[in-house]
Amino acid sequence: MSKEIVRNAIAARVAKELRPGSLVNLGIGMPTLVAKHVDDSQGILFQSENGMIGVSADLPDKDHLDNDITNAGGQPVCAVPEVSFFDSALSFAIIRGGHVDASVLGALEVDQYGNLANWIIPGKAVPGMGGAMDLVMGARTVIVAMEHCDKRGNPKVLSKCTLPLTASYVVNLIVTEKAVIRVTQDGLILEEVAKGLSVEEVQACTDAPLAVTDNLKHF
């Protein structure tokens, strides 16, 4: 299965978690694909923390490219008709004030306590944490969208994060190409398994222990 198919499958499953009429922040990378899987009739608005509410799922072509309209990663984007633009101060007031219903982010590691590591690998140059720390503390729901294992095949869902944390006890839901996992005070609950996989196969590539819900589903 190609990387593009995997990424879109994860994004499509995350989209099912978004409530109609909600305000959602999509992190750079894979999370931006979520907008493609949301129907316009749901009235969901996507925010970019650099100062925009109303990011469209469409990407601009060369004839409609505006370098002043970008997402937080600096990628050119399109806007919906009801778009609002504002400065960074207001954007973070919206985030820190608890007005974002859901934040979808990628991750390097997530653990059984809902701790998130998604901003730095020691020894590698990065531009900084960006708005991730504010988003995971301010959003009402935090959803991690990521591949289940890293490039070397090592689990990314851990008993305890090993990388520097973005924030502690913040993740509510983990969606990968293999599973949907709920984070609770009692640990991780396996709620859904990808078609063709067993619970045992998912646990084998997950470092943290998984409790299985009584009504396990496949997606």
C-alpha positions in Angstrom: 0.0 0.0 0.0 1.4 3.4 -1.0 2.2 6.1 1.5 -0.4 8.3 -0.1 -3.1 5.7 0.4 -2.1 5.1 4.0 -2.1 8.9 4.8 -5.5 9.4 3.2 -7.0 6.4 5.0 -5.9 7.9 8.3 -7.2 11.3 7.4 -10.5 9.9 6.3 -11.0 8.1 9.6 -10.1 11.3 11.6 -12.7 13.2 9.6 -15.4 11.0 11.0 -14.6 12.3 14.5 -15.3 15.9 13.7 -18.6 17.3 14.7 -20.8 19.4 12.4 -20.4 23.1 12.9 -17.1 22.7 14.8 -13.9 24.8 14.5 -10.9 22.6 13.8 -7.2 23.2 13.6 -5.2 21.0 11.3 -1.5 20.6 11.9 1.0 20.6 9.0 1.7 17.4 7.1 -0.8 14.6 7.1 -3.5 16.4 9.2 -4.1 18.8 6.3 -5.5 15.9 4.3 -8.5 15.7 6.7 -10.2 18.6 5.1 -10.5 16.6 1.8 -12.7 14.1 3.6 -15.2 16.5 5.2 -18.4 17.3 3.4 -19.2 21.0 3.0 -22.7 20.5 4.3 -21.3 19.7 7.8 -20.3 23.4 8.3 -16.9 22.6 9.7 -14.4 25.5 9.6 -10.7 24.9 9.6 -8.3 27.3 11.3 -4.7 28.0 10.7 -2.9 29.5 13.6 -1.1 32.1 11.5 -4.4 34.0 11.3 -7.1 32.4 9.2 -10.5 30.6 9.8 -11.9 29.2 6.6 -9.1 27.1 5.0 -10.4 25.2 2.0 -9.7 21.6 1.2 -8.8 22.8 -2.3 -5.2 23.7 -3.3 -4.6 26.7 -5.4 -3.4 26.2 -9.0 -0.7 28.3 -10.6 -3.3 30.8 -11.9 -4.8 31.4 -8.5 -1.8 31.3 -6.3 -1.5 33.9 -3.6 1.7 33.7 -1.5 0.0 35.8 1.2 -2.6 33.1 1.8 -0.8 30.1 3.4 -1.3 27.6 6.2 0.9 27.5 9.3 3.5 25.5 7.4 3.8 28.2 4.8 2.0 26.2 2.1 -0.3 28.2 -0.2 -4.0 27.4 0.4 -7.4 28.4 -0.8 -10.1 30.0 1.3 -13.8 29.3 1.6 -16.2 32.2 0.9 -16.8 32.9 4.6 -13.1 33.2 5.4 -11.8 35.4 8.2 -8.3 36.8 8.4 -6.7 38.2 11.5 -3.4 38.8 13.2 -1.5 36.2 15.2 -2.4 37.7 18.5 -6.1 37.1 17.9 -5.5 33.7 16.5 -3.8 32.6 19.7 -6.4 34.2 21.8 -8.9 32.0 20.0 -6.7 29.0 20.7 -5.8 29.7 24.3 -9.3 30.8 25.0 -10.6 27.3 24.4 -12.6 28.2 21.2 -11.1 25.4 19.0 -13.2 22.3 19.2 -10.6 19.9 17.9 -6.9 19.9 17.1 -5.5 17.3 14.7 -1.7 16.9 14.9 0.9 14.5 13.8 3.3 12.9 16.3 6.7 11.3 16.8 5.5 9.5 19.9 2.3 9.2 22.0 2.1 7.2 25.2 -0.5 5.6 27.4 -0.9 8.7 29.5 -1.8 10.9 26.6 1.7 12.5 26.6 2.7 13.9 23.2 6.1 14.3 21.6 5.8 15.9 18.1 8.3 18.7 17.8 11.9 17.7 18.0 14.3 14.8 17.7 17.5 15.6 19.7 20.4 16.5 17.5 18.2 17.5 14.5 17.6 21.1 13.5 14.0 22.2 13.7 12.4 25.6 13.4 10.7 25.3 16.8 7.6 24.0 18.5 5.3 26.4 16.7 1.7 26.5 17.9 1.5 22.9 18.9 1.9 23.5 22.6 -0.9 26.1 22.7 -3.2 24.0 20.5 -3.0 20.8 22.6 -3.6 22.8 25.8 -6.4 25.0 24.4 -8.4 22.6 22.1 -11.3 20.7 23.6 -10.3 17.5 21.8 -6.8 16.5 20.7 -6.6 13.9 17.9 -3.2 12.5 16.8 -3.1 11.3 13.2 0.1 9.3 12.5 1.5 6.1 11.1 1.6 3.4 13.7 5.3 2.8 13.4 8.3 4.8 12.4 10.5 4.3 9.3 12.4 1.6 11.1 9.3 -0.3 12.1 9.5 0.8 15.8 6.2 1.5 17.6 5.2 5.1 18.0 2.5 4.3 20.6 4.5 3.8 23.7 4.2 3.0 27.4 6.2 6.2 28.0 7.5 8.8 25.6 11.3 9.0 25.2 11.5 12.2 23.2 11.1 15.7 24.6 7.4 16.3 25.2 5.2 18.9 23.6 2.7 18.6 26.4 1.6 16.1 29.1 -1.8 14.3 29.4 -3.4 16.0 26.4 -4.2 13.4 23.7 -7.7 12.1 23.6 -7.6 9.9 20.5 -4.9 8.2 18.3 -5.8 7.3 14.7 -3.3 5.3 12.7 -3.6 3.1 9.6 -3.9 0.1 11.9 -6.1 1.2 14.8 -8.2 3.8 16.6 -7.2 4.1 20.2 -8.9 6.1 22.9 -6.8 7.6 25.7 -8.4 7.3 29.1 -7.3 7.7 32.7 -7.1 3.9 32.9 -4.9 3.6 29.9 -5.4 2.9 26.2 -8.6 1.4 24.8 -8.5 -0.2 21.4 -11.8 0.8 19.8 -11.2 -0.1 16.1 -8.9 -2.3 14.1 -8.2 -1.9 10.4 -9.8 -4.6 8.2 -7.5 -7.6 7.7 -5.7 -7.1 11.1 -6.3 -8.8 14.4 -6.1 -7.4 17.9 -3.0 -9.5 18.4 -1.3 -8.0 15.4 -2.0 -4.4 16.5 -0.7 -5.2 20.0 2.5 -6.7 18.6 3.4 -3.3 17.0 2.3 -1.3 20.0 4.6 -0.8 22.9 1.9 0.2 25.4 -0.7 -2.3 26.7 -4.1 -2.1 24.9 -7.4 -2.9 26.6 -10.0 -3.9 24.0 -13.5 -2.4 24.0 -16.4 -4.7 24.2 -17.8 -3.5 20.9 -14.6 -3.6 18.8 -15.2 -2.4 15.2 -13.2 -2.6 12.0 -12.6 0.3 9.6 
